[in-house]
Amino acid sequence: MDDRTVAKCQVDKKETVAQEVMNYLDRIAGQAEKTSSRLEDQLGSVCRRDTPNEEVASAQPEREYPPYFVDFRERLRNIDYAMHRINDVMDRCEI
């Protein structure tokens, strides 16, 4: 194998920017979900009971996105949901 072939193989293995951003978003979403679960577990005993959420989801159809952006939106929704859970626990906390 010559140097050019080795260099080409190394370039082929490199992540695309889209993959890199999606992997970063996956890590952030996972961290937000773990944080919200930990907070609920650790502070649940000193919080008021959870009241049912009366908020109704909008009935508007979702906008069509290309496949990559559908995945991107889903991860952002996971982060949003985790942040809502964190804020809910903090609002109900009695300490």
N, C-alpha and C positions, 0 to 999 in steps of 0.2 A: 504494500500500500504506500503510495506517495503522500507527501504532505498535503496536497490539494484534496485528496480523497478523505484523509483524516479530518481536515478542516470542514469539508462539506458534511461529513457525518456528525460533527459537533454542532453545526448550524441546524441540521435537521432535528436534533434532539431538543433544541431550545424552545421554550414555551412561546406561544404567540402572546401578544399584549392582551388580547381578549381572554385567553386562558389564565393569564397571570391575574388580571382584574377579577375574574370569576372566582379563582382560588382564594384571593384576598377577601372577597365578599363572603365566601363560604366560611372562612375563619372568623370573620366579624359576626356573622349570623350565629354561628355555633357558640361563640363567646357570649353573645347577648342572651341566647337561650339558656346557657348554663348559669349565667349570673342571675337571671330572673328565677330560675328553679332554686338556686341556692338561697336567694333572698326569701322566697316563699317558705322554704324548709326551715330556715333559721329564725325568721321573725313571725312565722305563722301563729305561734303560741301567744304572742303579745299583740296580736292584731284583732280588730273587730271582724266579725264574720263577713264573708264576701257576700255582697248583695247582687242579685241578678242584674245584668246590664240590660237596660231598656233601649239602648241604641239600636236602631234598625239599619241594617246595611242598605246602601242605595240599590235601587232596582235597575239602575242604568246598565246597559250591556257594556262589557269590557271592550276597550279598544284593541283591535288586532295589532299584535307586535310580531316582528320576525322572531324565529325560534330562540336566538341568543338573548334577546331582550325579554322574552317570556320568562326564561330562567332567571335573568337579572331581577325582574320585577318580583318574582316569587321569593327570592332571597331578601329583597328589601322589605317585603311584607312580613317575613319571619322576624326581621330585626324590629320592625314597627310593632308587631304583636308582643315581642319580648319587652320592649320599652314600655308598652302600655301595662303589662303585668308588673313590671318594676314600679311604675308610678302608682298603680293600684295598691300594691302592698304598702308602699310608703304612705299613701293617703290614709290607709286603715290602721296604721301602726299606732299603738297606744303608749309609747314610751316617750 
